[in-house]
């Protein structure tokens, strides 16, 4: 249970950081080309960007679901540590 808990705890955070970094990279590529990024269309557009919405505002259910999954993983790890108890190396 400890192994599964640590996997369930860490994978959602890694996934969220990867998705955010990928999107940020796309936005920076558009800016480097002298364009703006449209978050509604998910493409580069000409002209000035009006509104920059945060990642959380656009993907609320994804972010909340991943964070909830991470909490479940941390509870699994905590339960596994409590079940094992204190072990001394002698």
N, C-alpha and C positions, 0 to 999 in steps of 0.2 A: 504494500500500500504506500510505502514511503516513496518508492520509485515512481509509481503512477502519479502520486500527489505532486512530486517535483516536476514531472513532465507537464501536467495540467497547469501547474503554477507558472511555469516559465514560457511555454509556447505562445499563449495569447499575447504576452508583452512583446515577444520577439516579432510576432505577426503584425501587431499594431505599429511598432516602430518601423518595420520594413515597409508597410503600406504608406505610412506618413513620409518616410524618406523618399520613396519612389515618386510620390506626388510632388514633394518639394523639389526633387530633381527635375521633374517635368516643368514645373513653374519657372525654375531658374533657367532652363534651356530656352523657354519662351522669352524671358527677359533678356537673355544674352543675344537673341536674334532681333531685339528691338520691338518685340510684340508684347501683348498682355495675355494673361491666361484667364479664360472664362471657366469658372467653377461649375456653372450650370451645364455648359456644353462639353466640358472636359477637353477643350482644345485651345490652341493658340488663336488669338484674334488680333486684328489691327485696332489701334486706338488705345484710349486710356482705360484702365481697369477701374470700374466704379466701386464695387464692394468686394472686400476680401472676407469670406466667411471662414471661421475656424473649422478644422478637421472634425472636431467633436460635433459641431452644429450640423454638418452635412451627413455624418454617419453615426448618429446617436445610438441606434440599436446595436450596431456592430461594436462600438466602443464599450457600451454598457454590458453587452453580452460577454465580451472578452474579459472585462474586469471582473464580472461575476464568476466566470469560469476560473479565473485566477484565484479568487477568494475560496472557491470550492477546493482547488488544489492545495491552498495553504491550510485549510481545515483538515484535509486528508493527511498532510504531512504532520500536523500537530497531533492528530489522533494516533498516527503510527508511532510517533515519539513517546506518547503517553503509554501506549500498549507495551512498548519495549521496556519501559522503566529505566531506572538508573543502573547502568552496567559498569562495574569497575574492572579495569584491567589489572590482574594481579600477577 
